[in-house]
Amino acid sequence: MADAATEPLLHVEGLHKRFGEHAVLAGASLDVPRGRLVTVLGRSGAGKSVFLKCLADVLQPDEGRICFDGRELKPGDAAVRAEFRRRCSFLFQSNALFDSLTALENVALPLEQTTDLSDKEITERSLEALRQLELDGHRDRYPGQMSGGMQKRLALARAIVTRPELVLFDEPTAGLDPLRRNAVFAMIAKYQRQFGFTAVVVTHDVPEALVASDRVALLDKGRMCFEGTPAEFSASSDGVVCDFRDSTDALGRTLAAIRRGEALQPEDS
């Protein structure tokens, strides 16, 4: 039997999730090693966010098992689920900051809601989180007074203030230009290593994910069709992986053919 140091912090087995007649997840499985940054890739609409929300206990899967630190998160086991929520944080795609609260108040909110700490202890912990994310000078500013990058860091400060072991990131670079995407992935990688939490990121940004991640998985048609290291992903000859990974190269070949005046083949159009 694997010991606590080697068994995955998060084990996901055969997740199924349907919305009416539409099957979003059809047996998705994933192992997330402790202290690692794991990215789940996939096309838009592939079900990445649904998968992550099932992990976060926001959605209940129709079938399958989710085990955290060796214990299964069963629907009727309130104690295990409460323990999981205490040890896990979720970073929403939209940051989900409260515009009516200051930076300090936003960060303090999870501690107020989930701990019995005194007001003084909550303030000290929250200020420390802001310092760690280089935002302590902006404690009294509101989210609307901060740049997009600062808002991302503020959302991360709020996510780590409870000192979670697992942080789930839902499309953290959605809608950002390439330079800002790089900055967000660098931020996640930096603080994941600094604080030692385990991270699961869902995204469709391949180049950034391959540089920042320890492991990657590819979700396609409701299942993980690939799981391995970034190097293994880059070298894979699997057809689904190639189609997703090399889509930019395929576009370049298509455009070159158009410029040469060649007729496109049906599969290229």
C-alpha positions, 0 to 999 in steps of 0.5 A: 500500500502506498504511504501518505507521501506517495499516494496522490493527494487527489484521486478522481475515478470515472466521473460522469456528469450529465445535464439533461441529455448532454453528457459532459463527463463520461468517465473522467479520471485523474491523479493529482500528486501532492505538492505539484501543479497539474493542468487539465487542458481541453477545448472550449466547451470540453467540460473542464470547468464542470470537472473542476466544480465536481472536484470543488464540491460545487457540483455533484457528479452522477457517478464516480469517486473523488478521494482526497488524502485517502478518504472518499468524498461520499455524498452523505458524509458531511464530516469528510466533505466539511474537512475537504472544504476546510483544506481546499480553496477554489479560484473562480474564473471571474475572481469573484471579488466583492466590489463593496469590500476593501482588499483587506476585507475581501481576504478576511472573509473566508477566515470570518466564515470558516474559522473561530479566530479572533478579529485581531488574528483574522486581521493579522492573517489577512495582512500577512496574505496581502504582504505575501502577494505584494498587496499590503500597500493596497489594503484599503483599496477596492477591487475596482480601483485595482488593475486586472493583475492586482485583482488576480493576486488579490483573489489568490491572497483570499484563496491562500489565507486559509492555508489550503493544501489544494487550490483549484484554478478555473480558467485563470487566464480567460480573456487575457492577452499573451503577456498577461497569460504568462504573468498569471501562470508565473504567479501561480507557479511562483506561489505554488512553490513558495507555499507548497500547496497542490494546484489543479488548473483548467485552461486551454492555453497550451504553451503556458501550461506546458512551461508552468506545470509538473503534469498535464492531462487532456480532457476530450469527449468527457474522458482524460485521453492523456495524462503525463508530464509536459515533455510526454505531452509534447512528444505524444503521437496520439491523434487527439493530442496532436490535433489539440497541441498542433492546431496552430501549426495546422492553421499555418499550413492551411493559410500557406495553402490558401496563399498558394491558391491551392484547394483545401481538402475537406478535413482542412476546411 
